[in-house]
Amino acid sequence: MKQCDIFTMKSPFRDDYRIPGFYFGNGDKTVAIIGAMRGNEVQQLFVCSQLVKNLLALEGEGKINPNVGILVIPTVNPYSLNIHKRFWAMDNTDINRMFPGYDQGETTQRIAAALFETVRGYEYGIQLSSYYLNGNFVPHVRVMDTGYQDLESAKSFGLPFIYEYEPKPYDTTLLNYNWQIFDTKAFSIYSGSTDVINKDLAKQTWLSILRFLHAKGIIDKPMHGGMVPFKFRNEMLSTVVSRQSGILYPKCDVAQNVKKGDLLAEVLSPYMGETIDSIYSPVTGTVFFAHHTPLIHQHSRIFQIVEYPE
């Protein structure tokens, strides 16, 4: 393994800003794996740290193909991680909305430019991503429908779902989108949680990435094939919102199969405790996302359900 900083920046107040990278193999640019790009992505940081640990062991056993090149970047935003602030600590901008970057622009544009220059040209790109909503997901692979997506390779992760996502105009500044436009087969992996470490889901995630690396002949680590994924698109995702604000009392969780009409949650009065709203499933399917904070606002998203065709 070789470790080096892919980007450094002087700081007037504390240690210099550094983005460390860990290189394995001696060959061409094969796969780049990016972890926490935001300051609350501790699950993503943890998954990458475990990947580095596993790859170090495999390297010691001679089980990494010497003709490949693997780059792991556990975090792009250590400053924000230090203070647990989701976006860039100085001006609250999102590095993952700055790609392909501009090396003469604002700080986050320069960071994005340096990162993209480093990871551009890899055959495969894997980003450990998070969602803007407070909640938990079923671990899944998300692939943007840019016309360059590789859905067949997405099956190699062995995760339960593949979400083929139709990008909005504002998604054109994401790393995943730009990777695909510049000929990298890009995948976003959602590991189930963000600001807390769920060890079981984290292990499922890093094993899925090792499974992918084995399937592509990058490492020699035979593994269980995982799950046969269910592929779906935006129109198959049903959103359930709250009609009242109050204390959320869920009756189900992510990955649970539900039928149309099943009770999903109740909203309780924060003062008197009685049920002021009952939330029922509008479709039959699997709970894909579940809001996890105890208070809910009116018209907020509580669940997303992958609807199965009848």
N, C-alpha and C positions, 0 to 999 in steps of 0.2 A: 504493500500500500504506500502511496505517496500522498502527503498532505501539503496543501499550499493555499494561500489566500487568493481567491479569484478577484477580489476587490477590496481596497482599503481606502480610508478617508480619515484625515486628521480631525481631531475633536479638541475644542478649547477647554472642555470641562472634565473629561474622563478619558479612559483608554481609547485608542483609535478604533474606529468602526471597521470591522473586518467580516468578510464572508468566507468562511473556511470551506474548502472542497476536499473530498477524499477520492483518490483515483485508484482503481484496481485494473489489472491487466496491462498489456503492453501494445495493444493493437489500435485499430481505428475507433472512431467515435461510434459506439454501439448503443449505449443506453445512458441517459441522464435522469437522475431521480432527485426531485426538489421537495423539500419539506416545508417547514413553517415560513410562510411569506408574511404572515400577520402575527401580531404580538400575543394573541390569545390562543394560538394553535399549538398547545402543548401536546395534544395527542399526536399531531403530525410530527412534531419534533421527536417525541419518544419513539415513534415507528421508525424514523430514519436512523436514530441512534442504534436501534436493535438491528437494522439492516447492516450498518457499518460493522457491528459486532459479529454478525453472522458471516459477512463477506470476509472479514479478517480470518475467521476460523477456516472458511473454505479455502482461502488463499494459502494458509499454512498447510492444508492437506493437499494442495496442488489440484484443487477441483474448480478453479476458474480457468476458462479457456484463455490461453495466453494471447490469442489473436484478437481479443475483444478489448474494448475500453469501457469501463463503468465509472461514472462520476456520481457521487452522492453529495448533495449539499443539504445538511440537516436544517439550516435556517438561513433566510435571506435578511431577517430583520431582528438581530439580537438586541438592539436598543429597546424596541417596543416590547420584546419578550421580558426584558429586565424589569419593566414596570407594569407588565400585563395590560398594555394598551393595544387595542386591536390594530390601529393604523399607525402611520409614521408619527413618532412622538412629538416632533416639532410643529408640523402643520396639519396633521390629521388626514393626510392623503394616503391612498391605497397603492402600494407598489404594484399589486397585481392588476391595476387599471392603467398602467403606464407603458405597456409594451407596444412596439418593439423598443421603446425608450429613445432618449436623446441625450448624447454625451455632453452637450453644452447647455442643457436645460436645468430645471429645478432638481433638488437632491434626489427625489424618488425617481425622476426620469433618468438621471445618471446611473442610479443603482440598477434600474431595469435594463438600461443599455448595456452595462457591463455584464450583467447576468445573461442577457440574450446573446451577446457576442460569444460568451463561453459555451452556452448550451446549443447554439445554432449548429446544425450540421450533424447532430446525432441521429441515428436511424430511428430510435425509439425515445420518447420523452414521457416520464411519469411524474405527475404532480400530486402530492398529498394535499387535497383541497378541503375547504370548509365552506359552509353556507352562511348567508347573512342573518338567517333566522335563528332564534334561540331554541334549540331542540336537538333531537337525536335522529339519525338516519339508519336504515338498513345499510350495511356496508355494500358498496356498489361501484361499478366503473361507469364514468360518464364520458361520453365521446361527442364532440361537437359535430353537427352535420354541416360540414364545410364543402363537401364534395371530395375531400381527401381523406376521410375517416377510414379506419381499418377495423371493422367490426369483428372480423374473423379472429384477429389477434387478441381482441378484447376478451374473447372466450377463454383464453389461456390463463387468466387470473383465477378462474374457478369461483368467482363471487356470485351471489344469488341473482343479481340484477345487472343488466347493461342498459343504461339510460342514454338513448340517442337524442341529444338535446339540440333543438333548432336555435341557433344563436340569435340574440337581439342585436340591433345596431351598436349598442354600448358594449357588447361582448367582444368587439373587434380589437379591444385594447388588452385582452387577457393573454397570458402566456400560452395557454392551450391553443387558442385560435391562431396566434402568430406562429407557433411551432408548426401547425398543420399547413399554413400558407407557405412556409419555407421548407416543406418536404420532410418534416419529421412526423412519424406516426405517434400522435400524442394521446395520452389517457389521463383523466383526472380520477383519482381514487378517493372516495369518501369513506373514512374509517369509523363512522358511527357516532363519534363525539368530537368535541373541539377543545373546550377550555378545561376539561378534566381528563385524566388518563383512565380509560377503561381497558384493563390489561387483556381481557378476553378478546375484545374487538380489535385491539392493537395487534395481538398475535395473529388473529385471523388475517389482518391486513398485510403484515410483513411476510407471512407465509404465502399469501397470494402473489406478492411481488417475486419472491423466490421461485414460486411455481412458474410464473411467467418467464423468468430468466432461464429456468431449466428447459421449458418448452422451446425456447429460441436457441438452445445450444450454447448459452452464455456461461452457465455453471453446470457442474456435474453433481446434481443432488436430486435423485429420484424422489418424487413426492406423490402423495395422494392427489388424484386429479381434481379434487374440489367438487363444486356443484355444477350442474348444467344450468347456465344462466337463463333467465327470462328477459328477453329484450322488449323494451317498450319505448314509446315516444311521448311527447308532451301531451297529446290529446288523450292518452290513456291514464293520465294522472288527475284524480279528482281531489279538489281542495275543500276542506271543511273549515268554516269560520265560526266564530262565536257571535251570538246575538246579544249577549249581555256581558258586562264586565264584572269580575269578582274573583273568588278563589277557584282555581281549576282543580277538579277532582277526577282524574282520569280513571277509566275502567279498562283500558287496554294499553298496549305498548307497541313499539316498533316490531316488525317482523311477524306480528300476530295476524292470522287470517280472520276476516270478519265477513259477515253476510249483510246484505241490504236490510236495514232496520235494526241492526244490533246497537245497543247502547255503548257509545264510545267514551263519554265523559259527562259530568255534571258541572255546572257552574253554581257555586254557593255564595250566598250573601256574606260579605266579610264582617257584618255586624251581628246578624242574627242566625247565621248558619244554615238557613233553609235553602233548598234547591230552587234557584230562580230560572234555570234553563237546563234542559236535557239535550245532549248532542247525540244524534243517531247517524249511523252510516248510510250515505245515500247510494252506495254501490256495494257489490261483492268483490272482494279482493284482499290485498295484503297491505297493512299499515306500513307506509314507506317512510313517513316523517311524523314525529310527535313533538309538540311544544313541551318544554321541560321546566319552565319556571312556574312557580306556584300561583302567580297572579296573571290574569288574562284581561286584555282590553276588549271592548266591543269591536266587532268586525276584524279581529285578529285571526291569523291562520293558526288552527289548532292541530289539524292532521292533514296529511296528504296520503291518499290511498291509490295504489296501482290497481286499476280496474281490470278484471279478467273478462275476456269476451265470452258471451253466453253461447 
